[in-house]
């Protein structure tokens, strides 16, 4: 027995596939598929507006080595053997 007509269920918000792919890249390190909007987003972010990194020391007492973060593009940076701040990913690739 229907007392009044039911309203249709509101459309559930759909997850944005580009945002999911970018979050997967940021949090899990999964590279987005080439040629997608997510790949373009990540590539443009890497190009960014950060011409020269501006490291800010974020080392805590528990850290085994000094670490920093760029105040412009938030790239994680570490000290290299010459005492210069370099992006942390560059060091991981060399190892
Ligand atoms: Zn930077």
PDB file of the backbone (N, CA, C, O) and the ligand in Angstrom, with CONECT records:
HET     ZN  A 101       1
ATOM      1  N   UNK A   1       0.827  -1.170   0.000  1.00  0.00           N
ATOM      2  CA  UNK A   1       0.000   0.000   0.000  1.00  0.00           C
ATOM      3  C   UNK A   1       0.878   1.243   0.000  1.00  0.00           C
ATOM      4  O   UNK A   1       1.722   1.411   0.881  1.00  0.00           O
ATOM      5  N   UNK A   2       0.688   2.087  -0.957  1.00  0.00           N
ATOM      6  CA  UNK A   2       1.471   3.302  -1.097  1.00  0.00           C
ATOM      7  C   UNK A   2       0.688   4.485  -0.551  1.00  0.00           C
ATOM      8  O   UNK A   2      -0.397   4.798  -1.043  1.00  0.00           O
ATOM      9  N   UNK A   3       1.228   5.135   0.453  1.00  0.00           N
ATOM     10  CA  UNK A   3       0.526   6.283   1.005  1.00  0.00           C
ATOM     11  C   UNK A   3       0.797   7.544   0.181  1.00  0.00           C
ATOM     12  O   UNK A   3      -0.105   8.360  -0.007  1.00  0.00           O
ATOM     13  N   UNK A   4       2.001   7.709  -0.303  1.00  0.00           N
ATOM     14  CA  UNK A   4       2.317   8.842  -1.176  1.00  0.00           C
ATOM     15  C   UNK A   4       3.420   8.395  -2.140  1.00  0.00           C
ATOM     16  O   UNK A   4       4.149   7.437  -1.880  1.00  0.00           O
ATOM     17  N   UNK A   5       3.519   9.112  -3.250  1.00  0.00           N
ATOM     18  CA  UNK A   5       4.535   8.687  -4.224  1.00  0.00           C
ATOM     19  C   UNK A   5       5.944   8.889  -3.685  1.00  0.00           C
ATOM     20  O   UNK A   5       6.254   9.887  -3.034  1.00  0.00           O
ATOM     21  N   UNK A   6       6.768   7.919  -3.977  1.00  0.00           N
ATOM     22  CA  UNK A   6       8.161   8.010  -3.523  1.00  0.00           C
ATOM     23  C   UNK A   6       8.942   8.942  -4.423  1.00  0.00           C
ATOM     24  O   UNK A   6       8.745   8.992  -5.637  1.00  0.00           O
ATOM     25  N   UNK A   7       9.815   9.661  -3.799  1.00  0.00           N
ATOM     26  CA  UNK A   7      10.725  10.499  -4.579  1.00  0.00           C
ATOM     27  C   UNK A   7      11.855   9.617  -5.101  1.00  0.00           C
ATOM     28  O   UNK A   7      12.271   8.667  -4.438  1.00  0.00           O
ATOM     29  N   UNK A   8      12.340   9.936  -6.277  1.00  0.00           N
ATOM     30  CA  UNK A   8      13.494   9.154  -6.760  1.00  0.00           C
ATOM     31  C   UNK A   8      14.705   9.417  -5.875  1.00  0.00           C
ATOM     32  O   UNK A   8      14.900  10.519  -5.361  1.00  0.00           O
ATOM     33  N   UNK A   9      15.499   8.388  -5.717  1.00  0.00           N
ATOM     34  CA  UNK A   9      16.696   8.522  -4.886  1.00  0.00           C
ATOM     35  C   UNK A   9      17.621   9.567  -5.499  1.00  0.00           C
ATOM     36  O   UNK A   9      17.813   9.590  -6.715  1.00  0.00           O
ATOM     37  N   UNK A  10      18.188  10.422  -4.673  1.00  0.00           N
ATOM     38  CA  UNK A  10      19.112  11.419  -5.221  1.00  0.00           C
ATOM     39  C   UNK A  10      20.337  10.732  -5.817  1.00  0.00           C
ATOM     40  O   UNK A  10      20.827   9.722  -5.313  1.00  0.00           O
ATOM     41  N   UNK A  11      20.803  11.318  -6.901  1.00  0.00           N
ATOM     42  CA  UNK A  11      21.973  10.748  -7.558  1.00  0.00           C
ATOM     43  C   UNK A  11      23.179  10.842  -6.635  1.00  0.00           C
ATOM     44  O   UNK A  11      23.510  11.913  -6.128  1.00  0.00           O
ATOM     45  N   UNK A  12      23.824   9.712  -6.427  1.00  0.00           N
ATOM     46  CA  UNK A  12      25.006   9.705  -5.569  1.00  0.00           C
ATOM     47  C   UNK A  12      26.151  10.394  -6.300  1.00  0.00           C
ATOM     48  O   UNK A  12      26.335  10.207  -7.503  1.00  0.00           O
ATOM     49  N   UNK A  13      26.902  11.174  -5.578  1.00  0.00           N
ATOM     50  CA  UNK A  13      28.043  11.819  -6.244  1.00  0.00           C
ATOM     51  C   UNK A  13      29.042  10.771  -6.716  1.00  0.00           C
ATOM     52  O   UNK A  13      29.419   9.859  -5.981  1.00  0.00           O
ATOM     53  N   UNK A  14      29.448  10.931  -7.943  1.00  0.00           N
ATOM     54  CA  UNK A  14      30.395   9.982  -8.529  1.00  0.00           C
ATOM     55  C   UNK A  14      31.818  10.441  -8.255  1.00  0.00           C
ATOM     56  O   UNK A  14      32.110  11.637  -8.267  1.00  0.00           O
ATOM     57  N   UNK A  15      32.683   9.499  -8.014  1.00  0.00           N
ATOM     58  CA  UNK A  15      34.087   9.822  -7.789  1.00  0.00           C
ATOM     59  C   UNK A  15      34.728  10.269  -9.097  1.00  0.00           C
ATOM     60  O   UNK A  15      34.454   9.710 -10.159  1.00  0.00           O
ATOM     61  N   UNK A  16      35.566  11.265  -9.010  1.00  0.00           N
ATOM     62  CA  UNK A  16      36.274  11.775 -10.175  1.00  0.00           C
ATOM     63  C   UNK A  16      37.468  10.862 -10.452  1.00  0.00           C
ATOM     64  O   UNK A  16      38.364  10.727  -9.619  1.00  0.00           O
ATOM     65  N   UNK A  17      37.471  10.242 -11.626  1.00  0.00           N
ATOM     66  CA  UNK A  17      38.531   9.282 -11.953  1.00  0.00           C
ATOM     67  C   UNK A  17      39.903   9.948 -12.005  1.00  0.00           C
ATOM     68  O   UNK A  17      40.905   9.344 -11.622  1.00  0.00           O
ATOM     69  N   UNK A  18      39.945  11.185 -12.476  1.00  0.00           N
ATOM     70  CA  UNK A  18      41.226  11.878 -12.539  1.00  0.00           C
ATOM     71  C   UNK A  18      41.768  12.118 -11.139  1.00  0.00           C
ATOM     72  O   UNK A  18      42.954  11.926 -10.873  1.00  0.00           O
ATOM     73  N   UNK A  19      40.878  12.541 -10.251  1.00  0.00           N
ATOM     74  CA  UNK A  19      41.315  12.803  -8.875  1.00  0.00           C
ATOM     75  C   UNK A  19      41.785  11.505  -8.211  1.00  0.00           C
ATOM     76  O   UNK A  19      42.773  11.501  -7.478  1.00  0.00           O
ATOM     77  N   UNK A  20      41.075  10.413  -8.471  1.00  0.00           N
ATOM     78  CA  UNK A  20      41.482   9.127  -7.886  1.00  0.00           C
ATOM     79  C   UNK A  20      42.868   8.741  -8.383  1.00  0.00           C
ATOM     80  O   UNK A  20      43.716   8.304  -7.605  1.00  0.00           O
ATOM     81  N   UNK A  21      43.096   8.905  -9.699  1.00  0.00           N
ATOM     82  CA  UNK A  21      44.405   8.528 -10.259  1.00  0.00           C
ATOM     83  C   UNK A  21      45.515   9.400  -9.691  1.00  0.00           C
ATOM     84  O   UNK A  21      46.611   8.914  -9.411  1.00  0.00           O
ATOM     85  N   UNK A  22      45.231  10.695  -9.519  1.00  0.00           N
ATOM     86  CA  UNK A  22      46.257  11.586  -8.960  1.00  0.00           C
ATOM     87  C   UNK A  22      46.529  11.221  -7.503  1.00  0.00           C
ATOM     88  O   UNK A  22      47.681  11.236  -7.067  1.00  0.00           O
ATOM     89  N   UNK A  23      45.486  10.895  -6.752  1.00  0.00           N
ATOM     90  CA  UNK A  23      45.690  10.487  -5.357  1.00  0.00           C
ATOM     91  C   UNK A  23      46.454   9.173  -5.279  1.00  0.00           C
ATOM     92  O   UNK A  23      47.295   8.995  -4.398  1.00  0.00           O
ATOM     93  N   UNK A  24      46.165   8.240  -6.206  1.00  0.00           N
ATOM     94  CA  UNK A  24      46.923   6.986  -6.237  1.00  0.00           C
ATOM     95  C   UNK A  24      48.395   7.270  -6.484  1.00  0.00           C
ATOM     96  O   UNK A  24      49.270   6.637  -5.893  1.00  0.00           O
ATOM     97  N   UNK A  25      48.657   8.229  -7.364  1.00  0.00           N
ATOM     98  CA  UNK A  25      50.056   8.590  -7.636  1.00  0.00           C
ATOM     99  C   UNK A  25      50.710   9.200  -6.400  1.00  0.00           C
ATOM    100  O   UNK A  25      51.841   8.854  -6.058  1.00  0.00           O
ATOM    101  N   UNK A  26      50.004  10.104  -5.732  1.00  0.00           N
ATOM    102  CA  UNK A  26      50.586  10.808  -4.593  1.00  0.00           C
ATOM    103  C   UNK A  26      50.768   9.893  -3.388  1.00  0.00           C
ATOM    104  O   UNK A  26      51.801   9.940  -2.720  1.00  0.00           O
ATOM    105  N   UNK A  27      49.772   9.065  -3.111  1.00  0.00           N
ATOM    106  CA  UNK A  27      49.796   8.299  -1.869  1.00  0.00           C
ATOM    107  C   UNK A  27      50.446   6.932  -2.030  1.00  0.00           C
ATOM    108  O   UNK A  27      51.113   6.453  -1.113  1.00  0.00           O
ATOM    109  N   UNK A  28      50.260   6.302  -3.182  1.00  0.00           N
ATOM    110  CA  UNK A  28      50.744   4.935  -3.350  1.00  0.00           C
ATOM    111  C   UNK A  28      51.882   4.831  -4.354  1.00  0.00           C
ATOM    112  O   UNK A  28      52.529   3.788  -4.446  1.00  0.00           O
ATOM    113  N   UNK A  29      52.133   5.891  -5.104  1.00  0.00           N
ATOM    114  CA  UNK A  29      53.207   5.854  -6.084  1.00  0.00           C
ATOM    115  C   UNK A  29      52.847   5.163  -7.376  1.00  0.00           C
ATOM    116  O   UNK A  29      53.731   4.808  -8.156  1.00  0.00           O
ATOM    117  N   UNK A  30      51.566   4.966  -7.617  1.00  0.00           N
ATOM    118  CA  UNK A  30      51.134   4.307  -8.846  1.00  0.00           C
ATOM    119  C   UNK A  30      51.102   5.351  -9.959  1.00  0.00           C
ATOM    120  O   UNK A  30      50.364   6.330  -9.850  1.00  0.00           O
ATOM    121  N   UNK A  31      51.879   5.171 -11.023  1.00  0.00           N
ATOM    122  CA  UNK A  31      51.884   6.176 -12.088  1.00  0.00           C
ATOM    123  C   UNK A  31      50.583   6.119 -12.883  1.00  0.00           C
ATOM    124  O   UNK A  31      50.078   5.033 -13.169  1.00  0.00           O
ATOM    125  N   UNK A  32      50.034   7.295 -13.244  1.00  0.00           N
ATOM    126  CA  UNK A  32      48.807   7.295 -14.046  1.00  0.00           C
ATOM    127  C   UNK A  32      49.093   6.836 -15.476  1.00  0.00           C
ATOM    128  O   UNK A  32      50.224   6.921 -15.955  1.00  0.00           O
ATOM    129  N   UNK A  33      48.057   6.354 -16.140  1.00  0.00           N
ATOM    130  CA  UNK A  33      48.229   5.886 -17.515  1.00  0.00           C
ATOM    131  C   UNK A  33      48.614   7.053 -18.406  1.00  0.00           C
ATOM    132  O   UNK A  33      48.040   8.137 -18.303  1.00  0.00           O
ATOM    133  N   UNK A  34      49.592   6.831 -19.283  1.00  0.00           N
ATOM    134  CA  UNK A  34      50.004   7.918 -20.183  1.00  0.00           C
ATOM    135  C   UNK A  34      48.843   8.350 -21.080  1.00  0.00           C
ATOM    136  O   UNK A  34      48.035   7.536 -21.526  1.00  0.00           O
ATOM    137  N   UNK A  35      48.791   9.624 -21.319  1.00  0.00           N
ATOM    138  CA  UNK A  35      47.769  10.159 -22.210  1.00  0.00           C
ATOM    139  C   UNK A  35      46.461  10.488 -21.524  1.00  0.00           C
ATOM    140  O   UNK A  35      45.524  10.942 -22.180  1.00  0.00           O
ATOM    141  N   UNK A  36      46.371  10.272 -20.226  1.00  0.00           N
ATOM    142  CA  UNK A  36      45.138  10.576 -19.509  1.00  0.00           C
ATOM    143  C   UNK A  36      45.245  11.959 -18.866  1.00  0.00           C
ATOM    144  O   UNK A  36      46.320  12.557 -18.802  1.00  0.00           O
ATOM    145  N   UNK A  37      44.123  12.435 -18.403  1.00  0.00           N
ATOM    146  CA  UNK A  37      44.113  13.737 -17.727  1.00  0.00           C
ATOM    147  C   UNK A  37      44.927  13.684 -16.444  1.00  0.00           C
ATOM    148  O   UNK A  37      45.529  14.681 -16.046  1.00  0.00           O
ATOM    149  N   UNK A  38      44.948  12.531 -15.799  1.00  0.00           N
ATOM    150  CA  UNK A  38      45.726  12.405 -14.563  1.00  0.00           C
ATOM    151  C   UNK A  38      47.215  12.510 -14.857  1.00  0.00           C
ATOM    152  O   UNK A  38      47.952  13.144 -14.102  1.00  0.00           O
ATOM    153  N   UNK A  39      47.668  11.890 -15.955  1.00  0.00           N
ATOM    154  CA  UNK A  39      49.089  11.987 -16.323  1.00  0.00           C
ATOM    155  C   UNK A  39      49.449  13.428 -16.633  1.00  0.00           C
ATOM    156  O   UNK A  39      50.524  13.896 -16.257  1.00  0.00           O
ATOM    157  N   UNK A  40      48.569  14.126 -17.307  1.00  0.00           N
ATOM    158  CA  UNK A  40      48.820  15.539 -17.611  1.00  0.00           C
ATOM    159  C   UNK A  40      48.878  16.363 -16.330  1.00  0.00           C
ATOM    160  O   UNK A  40      49.723  17.247 -16.188  1.00  0.00           O
ATOM    161  N   UNK A  41      47.978  16.068 -15.404  1.00  0.00           N
ATOM    162  CA  UNK A  41      47.965  16.795 -14.137  1.00  0.00           C
ATOM    163  C   UNK A  41      49.270  16.604 -13.381  1.00  0.00           C
ATOM    164  O   UNK A  41      49.849  17.565 -12.874  1.00  0.00           O
ATOM    165  N   UNK A  42      49.730  15.364 -13.307  1.00  0.00           N
ATOM    166  CA  UNK A  42      50.976  15.089 -12.585  1.00  0.00           C
ATOM    167  C   UNK A  42      52.157  15.742 -13.296  1.00  0.00           C
ATOM    168  O   UNK A  42      53.044  16.298 -12.647  1.00  0.00           O
ATOM    169  N   UNK A  43      52.170  15.676 -14.639  1.00  0.00           N
ATOM    170  CA  UNK A  43      53.279  16.272 -15.386  1.00  0.00           C
ATOM    171  C   UNK A  43      53.297  17.790 -15.220  1.00  0.00           C
ATOM    172  O   UNK A  43      54.362  18.383 -15.047  1.00  0.00           O
ATOM    173  N   UNK A  44      52.142  18.408 -15.270  1.00  0.00           N
ATOM    174  CA  UNK A  44      52.089  19.862 -15.102  1.00  0.00           C
ATOM    175  C   UNK A  44      52.491  20.265 -13.693  1.00  0.00           C
ATOM    176  O   UNK A  44      53.118  21.304 -13.486  1.00  0.00           O
ATOM    177  N   UNK A  45      52.125  19.432 -12.729  1.00  0.00           N
ATOM    178  CA  UNK A  45      52.500  19.751 -11.362  1.00  0.00           C
ATOM    179  C   UNK A  45      54.013  19.686 -11.201  1.00  0.00           C
ATOM    180  O   UNK A  45      54.614  20.494 -10.494  1.00  0.00           O
ATOM    181  N   UNK A  46      54.631  18.684 -11.889  1.00  0.00           N
ATOM    182  CA  UNK A  46      56.087  18.580 -11.807  1.00  0.00           C
ATOM    183  C   UNK A  46      56.741  19.802 -12.454  1.00  0.00           C
ATOM    184  O   UNK A  46      57.727  20.332 -11.943  1.00  0.00           O
ATOM    185  N   UNK A  47      56.175  20.244 -13.595  1.00  0.00           N
ATOM    186  CA  UNK A  47      56.734  21.425 -14.246  1.00  0.00           C
ATOM    187  C   UNK A  47      56.580  22.616 -13.323  1.00  0.00           C
ATOM    188  O   UNK A  47      57.530  23.356 -13.068  1.00  0.00           O
ATOM    189  N   UNK A  48      55.357  22.789 -12.825  1.00  0.00           N
ATOM    190  CA  UNK A  48      55.065  23.743 -11.779  1.00  0.00           C
ATOM    191  C   UNK A  48      55.602  25.137 -12.021  1.00  0.00           C
ATOM    192  O   UNK A  48      56.034  25.469 -13.125  1.00  0.00           O
ATOM    193  N   UNK A  49      55.573  25.912 -11.026  1.00  0.00           N
ATOM    194  CA  UNK A  49      56.091  27.266 -11.089  1.00  0.00           C
ATOM    195  C   UNK A  49      57.336  27.405 -10.230  1.00  0.00           C
ATOM    196  O   UNK A  49      57.834  28.510 -10.012  1.00  0.00           O
ATOM    197  N   UNK A  50      57.831  26.281  -9.747  1.00  0.00           N
ATOM    198  CA  UNK A  50      58.991  26.310  -8.860  1.00  0.00           C
ATOM    199  C   UNK A  50      60.245  26.254  -9.713  1.00  0.00           C
ATOM    200  O   UNK A  50      60.686  25.173 -10.105  1.00  0.00           O
ATOM    201  N   UNK A  51      60.816  27.408 -10.001  1.00  0.00           N
ATOM    202  CA  UNK A  51      62.034  27.458 -10.813  1.00  0.00           C
ATOM    203  C   UNK A  51      63.221  26.990  -9.985  1.00  0.00           C
ATOM    204  O   UNK A  51      64.061  26.225 -10.459  1.00  0.00           O
ATOM    205  N   UNK A  52      63.279  27.453  -8.761  1.00  0.00           N
ATOM    206  CA  UNK A  52      64.354  27.034  -7.868  1.00  0.00           C
ATOM    207  C   UNK A  52      63.725  26.677  -6.525  1.00  0.00           C
ATOM    208  O   UNK A  52      62.981  27.471  -5.948  1.00  0.00           O
ATOM    209  N   UNK A  53      64.030  25.478  -6.033  1.00  0.00           N
ATOM    210  CA  UNK A  53      63.426  25.045  -4.778  1.00  0.00           C
ATOM    211  C   UNK A  53      63.844  25.956  -3.631  1.00  0.00           C
ATOM    212  O   UNK A  53      64.957  26.482  -3.609  1.00  0.00           O
ATOM    213  N   UNK A  54      62.951  26.129  -2.700  1.00  0.00           N
ATOM    214  CA  UNK A  54      63.202  26.933  -1.512  1.00  0.00           C
ATOM    215  C   UNK A  54      63.035  26.029  -0.298  1.00  0.00           C
ATOM    216  O   UNK A  54      61.970  26.014   0.319  1.00  0.00           O
ATOM    217  N   UNK A  55      64.092  25.263   0.059  1.00  0.00           N
ATOM    218  CA  UNK A  55      63.935  24.257   1.109  1.00  0.00           C
ATOM    219  C   UNK A  55      63.759  24.875   2.500  1.00  0.00           C
ATOM    220  O   UNK A  55      64.405  25.858   2.863  1.00  0.00           O
ATOM    221  N   UNK A  56      62.870  24.260   3.246  1.00  0.00           N
ATOM    222  CA  UNK A  56      62.655  24.610   4.648  1.00  0.00           C
ATOM    223  C   UNK A  56      62.921  23.341   5.444  1.00  0.00           C
ATOM    224  O   UNK A  56      62.348  22.288   5.165  1.00  0.00           O
ATOM    225  N   UNK A  57      63.791  23.451   6.431  1.00  0.00           N
ATOM    226  CA  UNK A  57      64.200  22.273   7.195  1.00  0.00           C
ATOM    227  C   UNK A  57      63.022  21.748   8.016  1.00  0.00           C
ATOM    228  O   UNK A  57      62.423  22.483   8.800  1.00  0.00           O
ATOM    229  N   UNK A  58      62.704  20.485   7.828  1.00  0.00           N
ATOM    230  CA  UNK A  58      61.604  19.867   8.581  1.00  0.00           C
ATOM    231  C   UNK A  58      62.111  18.647   9.352  1.00  0.00           C
ATOM    232  O   UNK A  58      61.343  17.742   9.677  1.00  0.00           O
ATOM    233  N   UNK A  59      63.404  18.638   9.637  1.00  0.00           N
ATOM    234  CA  UNK A  59      64.009  17.510  10.338  1.00  0.00           C
ATOM    235  C   UNK A  59      63.486  17.442  11.774  1.00  0.00           C
ATOM    236  O   UNK A  59      63.395  18.458  12.463  1.00  0.00           O
ATOM    237  N   UNK A  60      63.150  16.252  12.202  1.00  0.00           N
ATOM    238  CA  UNK A  60      62.749  16.050  13.592  1.00  0.00           C
ATOM    239  C   UNK A  60      63.822  15.232  14.291  1.00  0.00           C
ATOM    240  O   UNK A  60      64.757  14.748  13.654  1.00  0.00           O
ATOM    241  N   UNK A  61      63.686  15.081  15.596  1.00  0.00           N
ATOM    242  CA  UNK A  61      64.721  14.389  16.359  1.00  0.00           C
ATOM    243  C   UNK A  61      64.853  12.928  15.945  1.00  0.00           C
ATOM    244  O   UNK A  61      65.945  12.367  16.032  1.00  0.00           O
ATOM    245  N   UNK A  62      63.795  12.314  15.508  1.00  0.00           N
ATOM    246  CA  UNK A  62      63.857  10.905  15.170  1.00  0.00           C
ATOM    247  C   UNK A  62      64.384  10.613  13.784  1.00  0.00           C
ATOM    248  O   UNK A  62      64.642   9.455  13.458  1.00  0.00           O
ATOM    249  N   UNK A  63      64.550  11.628  12.962  1.00  0.00           N
ATOM    250  CA  UNK A  63      64.981  11.395  11.580  1.00  0.00           C
ATOM    251  C   UNK A  63      66.460  11.015  11.535  1.00  0.00           C
ATOM    252  O   UNK A  63      67.286  11.645  12.195  1.00  0.00           O
ATOM    253  N   UNK A  64      66.794   9.979  10.751  1.00  0.00           N
ATOM    254  CA  UNK A  64      68.198   9.571  10.666  1.00  0.00           C
ATOM    255  C   UNK A  64      69.044  10.565   9.876  1.00  0.00           C
ATOM    256  O   UNK A  64      70.245  10.669  10.124  1.00  0.00           O
ATOM    257  N   UNK A  65      68.455  11.297   8.935  1.00  0.00           N
ATOM    258  CA  UNK A  65      69.210  12.290   8.167  1.00  0.00           C
ATOM    259  C   UNK A  65      68.359  13.542   8.016  1.00  0.00           C
ATOM    260  O   UNK A  65      67.132  13.483   8.101  1.00  0.00           O
ATOM    261  N   UNK A  66      69.022  14.686   7.791  1.00  0.00           N
ATOM    262  CA  UNK A  66      68.261  15.935   7.644  1.00  0.00           C
ATOM    263  C   UNK A  66      67.323  15.868   6.446  1.00  0.00           C
ATOM    264  O   UNK A  66      67.680  15.336   5.395  1.00  0.00           O
ATOM    265  N   UNK A  67      66.141  16.403   6.611  1.00  0.00           N
ATOM    266  CA  UNK A  67      65.179  16.435   5.512  1.00  0.00           C
ATOM    267  C   UNK A  67      64.554  17.822   5.470  1.00  0.00           C
ATOM    268  O   UNK A  67      64.497  18.534   6.472  1.00  0.00           O
ATOM    269  N   UNK A  68      64.090  18.179   4.288  1.00  0.00           N
ATOM    270  CA  UNK A  68      63.483  19.486   4.094  1.00  0.00           C
ATOM    271  C   UNK A  68      62.328  19.356   3.127  1.00  0.00           C
ATOM    272  O   UNK A  68      62.124  18.314   2.504  1.00  0.00           O
ATOM    273  N   UNK A  69      61.578  20.437   3.016  1.00  0.00           N
ATOM    274  CA  UNK A  69      60.459  20.475   2.086  1.00  0.00           C
ATOM    275  C   UNK A  69      60.491  21.842   1.411  1.00  0.00           C
ATOM    276  O   UNK A  69      60.696  22.872   2.054  1.00  0.00           O
ATOM    277  N   UNK A  70      60.280  21.822   0.091  1.00  0.00           N
ATOM    278  CA  UNK A  70      60.273  23.078  -0.647  1.00  0.00           C
ATOM    279  C   UNK A  70      59.022  23.859  -0.260  1.00  0.00           C
ATOM    280  O   UNK A  70      57.911  23.327  -0.265  1.00  0.00           O
ATOM    281  N   UNK A  71      59.224  25.120   0.073  1.00  0.00           N
ATOM    282  CA  UNK A  71      58.080  25.922   0.507  1.00  0.00           C
ATOM    283  C   UNK A  71      57.207  26.356  -0.664  1.00  0.00           C
ATOM    284  O   UNK A  71      56.099  26.851  -0.457  1.00  0.00           O
ATOM    285  N   UNK A  72      57.689  26.180  -1.884  1.00  0.00           N
ATOM    286  CA  UNK A  72      56.899  26.582  -3.052  1.00  0.00           C
ATOM    287  C   UNK A  72      56.104  25.423  -3.644  1.00  0.00           C
ATOM    288  O   UNK A  72      54.916  25.553  -3.937  1.00  0.00           O
ATOM    289  N   UNK A  73      56.791  24.270  -3.819  1.00  0.00           N
ATOM    290  CA  UNK A  73      56.128  23.162  -4.508  1.00  0.00           C
ATOM    291  C   UNK A  73      55.964  21.939  -3.618  1.00  0.00           C
ATOM    292  O   UNK A  73      55.464  20.915  -4.083  1.00  0.00           O
ATOM    293  N   UNK A  74      56.366  22.012  -2.356  1.00  0.00           N
ATOM    294  CA  UNK A  74      56.241  20.951  -1.355  1.00  0.00           C
ATOM    295  C   UNK A  74      56.917  19.657  -1.778  1.00  0.00           C
ATOM    296  O   UNK A  74      56.445  18.566  -1.459  1.00  0.00           O
ATOM    297  N   UNK A  75      58.023  19.786  -2.496  1.00  0.00           N
ATOM    298  CA  UNK A  75      58.828  18.612  -2.813  1.00  0.00           C
ATOM    299  C   UNK A  75      59.684  18.248  -1.611  1.00  0.00           C
ATOM    300  O   UNK A  75      60.306  19.115  -0.998  1.00  0.00           O
ATOM    301  N   UNK A  76      59.714  16.951  -1.273  1.00  0.00           N
ATOM    302  CA  UNK A  76      60.560  16.501  -0.177  1.00  0.00           C
ATOM    303  C   UNK A  76      62.007  16.519  -0.646  1.00  0.00           C
ATOM    304  O   UNK A  76      62.313  16.084  -1.755  1.00  0.00           O
ATOM    305  N   UNK A  77      62.882  17.017   0.195  1.00  0.00           N
ATOM    306  CA  UNK A  77      64.279  17.159  -0.189  1.00  0.00           C
ATOM    307  C   UNK A  77      65.165  16.581   0.904  1.00  0.00           C
ATOM    308  O   UNK A  77      64.798  16.549   2.078  1.00  0.00           O
ATOM    309  N   UNK A  78      66.343  16.125   0.486  1.00  0.00           N
ATOM    310  CA  UNK A  78      67.336  15.599   1.426  1.00  0.00           C
ATOM    311  C   UNK A  78      68.670  16.242   1.111  1.00  0.00           C
ATOM    312  O   UNK A  78      68.861  16.799   0.029  1.00  0.00           O
ATOM    313  N   UNK A  79      69.595  16.165   2.057  1.00  0.00           N
ATOM    314  CA  UNK A  79      70.944  16.686   1.844  1.00  0.00           C
ATOM    315  C   UNK A  79      71.759  15.643   1.096  1.00  0.00           C
ATOM    316  O   UNK A  79      71.750  14.465   1.455  1.00  0.00           O
ATOM    317  N   UNK A  80      72.464  16.076   0.056  1.00  0.00           N
ATOM    318  CA  UNK A  80      73.332  15.129  -0.644  1.00  0.00           C
ATOM    319  C   UNK A  80      74.718  15.160  -0.002  1.00  0.00           C
ATOM    320  O   UNK A  80      74.933  15.851   0.994  1.00  0.00           O
ATOM    321  N   UNK A  81      75.654  14.409  -0.578  1.00  0.00           N
ATOM    322  CA  UNK A  81      76.980  14.303   0.029  1.00  0.00           C
ATOM    323  C   UNK A  81      77.746  15.626  -0.020  1.00  0.00           C
ATOM    324  O   UNK A  81      78.711  15.800   0.724  1.00  0.00           O
ATOM    325  N   UNK A  82      77.331  16.566  -0.886  1.00  0.00           N
ATOM    326  CA  UNK A  82      78.002  17.856  -0.972  1.00  0.00           C
ATOM    327  C   UNK A  82      77.340  18.909  -0.082  1.00  0.00           C
ATOM    328  O   UNK A  82      77.760  20.066  -0.079  1.00  0.00           O
ATOM    329  N   UNK A  83      76.324  18.523   0.661  1.00  0.00           N
ATOM    330  CA  UNK A  83      75.661  19.455   1.552  1.00  0.00           C
ATOM    331  C   UNK A  83      74.624  20.320   0.877  1.00  0.00           C
ATOM    332  O   UNK A  83      74.235  21.355   1.417  1.00  0.00           O
ATOM    333  N   UNK A  84      74.161  19.909  -0.314  1.00  0.00           N
ATOM    334  CA  UNK A  84      73.131  20.668  -1.022  1.00  0.00           C
ATOM    335  C   UNK A  84      71.803  19.929  -0.914  1.00  0.00           C
ATOM    336  O   UNK A  84      71.761  18.700  -0.872  1.00  0.00           O
ATOM    337  N   UNK A  85      70.727  20.698  -0.870  1.00  0.00           N
ATOM    338  CA  UNK A  85      69.397  20.088  -0.836  1.00  0.00           C
ATOM    339  C   UNK A  85      69.045  19.608  -2.233  1.00  0.00           C
ATOM    340  O   UNK A  85      69.138  20.367  -3.198  1.00  0.00           O
ATOM    341  N   UNK A  86      68.646  18.361  -2.340  1.00  0.00           N
ATOM    342  CA  UNK A  86      68.211  17.797  -3.619  1.00  0.00           C
ATOM    343  C   UNK A  86      66.856  17.139  -3.414  1.00  0.00           C
ATOM    344  O   UNK A  86      66.542  16.704  -2.306  1.00  0.00           O
ATOM    345  N   UNK A  87      66.057  17.061  -4.458  1.00  0.00           N
ATOM    346  CA  UNK A  87      64.772  16.373  -4.316  1.00  0.00           C
ATOM    347  C   UNK A  87      64.987  14.923  -3.895  1.00  0.00           C
ATOM    348  O   UNK A  87      65.901  14.257  -4.382  1.00  0.00           O
ATOM    349  N   UNK A  88      64.147  14.443  -2.994  1.00  0.00           N
ATOM    350  CA  UNK A  88      64.335  13.110  -2.431  1.00  0.00           C
ATOM    351  C   UNK A  88      64.183  12.030  -3.491  1.00  0.00           C
ATOM    352  O   UNK A  88      64.848  10.998  -3.401  1.00  0.00           O
ATOM    353  N   UNK A  89      63.350  12.225  -4.471  1.00  0.00           N
ATOM    354  CA  UNK A  89      63.147  11.200  -5.503  1.00  0.00           C
ATOM    355  C   UNK A  89      64.412  10.981  -6.306  1.00  0.00           C
ATOM    356  O   UNK A  89      64.711   9.852  -6.693  1.00  0.00           O
ATOM    357  N   UNK A  90      65.167  12.055  -6.565  1.00  0.00           N
ATOM    358  CA  UNK A  90      66.394  11.908  -7.337  1.00  0.00           C
ATOM    359  C   UNK A  90      67.360  10.973  -6.610  1.00  0.00           C
ATOM    360  O   UNK A  90      68.045  10.171  -7.244  1.00  0.00           O
ATOM    361  N   UNK A  91      67.413  11.077  -5.288  1.00  0.00           N
ATOM    362  CA  UNK A  91      68.292  10.194  -4.536  1.00  0.00           C
ATOM    363  C   UNK A  91      67.805   8.757  -4.552  1.00  0.00           C
ATOM    364  O   UNK A  91      68.616   7.831  -4.567  1.00  0.00           O
ATOM    365  N   UNK A  92      66.491   8.556  -4.550  1.00  0.00           N
ATOM    366  CA  UNK A  92      65.967   7.191  -4.569  1.00  0.00           C
ATOM    367  C   UNK A  92      66.284   6.534  -5.906  1.00  0.00           C
ATOM    368  O   UNK A  92      66.565   5.337  -5.949  1.00  0.00           O
ATOM    369  N   UNK A  93      66.245   7.294  -6.996  1.00  0.00           N
ATOM    370  CA  UNK A  93      66.522   6.718  -8.302  1.00  0.00           C
ATOM    371  C   UNK A  93      67.987   6.346  -8.442  1.00  0.00           C
ATOM    372  O   UNK A  93      68.314   5.379  -9.130  1.00  0.00           O
ATOM    373  N   UNK A  94      68.872   7.096  -7.803  1.00  0.00           N
ATOM    374  CA  UNK A  94      70.303   6.796  -7.926  1.00  0.00           C
ATOM    375  C   UNK A  94      70.677   5.570  -7.129  1.00  0.00           C
ATOM    376  O   UNK A  94      71.629   4.878  -7.490  1.00  0.00           O
ATOM    377  N   UNK A  95      69.968   5.278  -6.066  1.00  0.00           N
ATOM    378  CA  UNK A  95      70.316   4.144  -5.201  1.00  0.00           C
ATOM    379  C   UNK A  95      70.037   2.816  -5.883  1.00  0.00           C
ATOM    380  O   UNK A  95      70.273   1.760  -5.296  1.00  0.00           O
TER     381      UNK A  95
HETATM  382 ZN    ZN A 101      60.205  23.570  -5.210  1.00  0.00          ZN
END
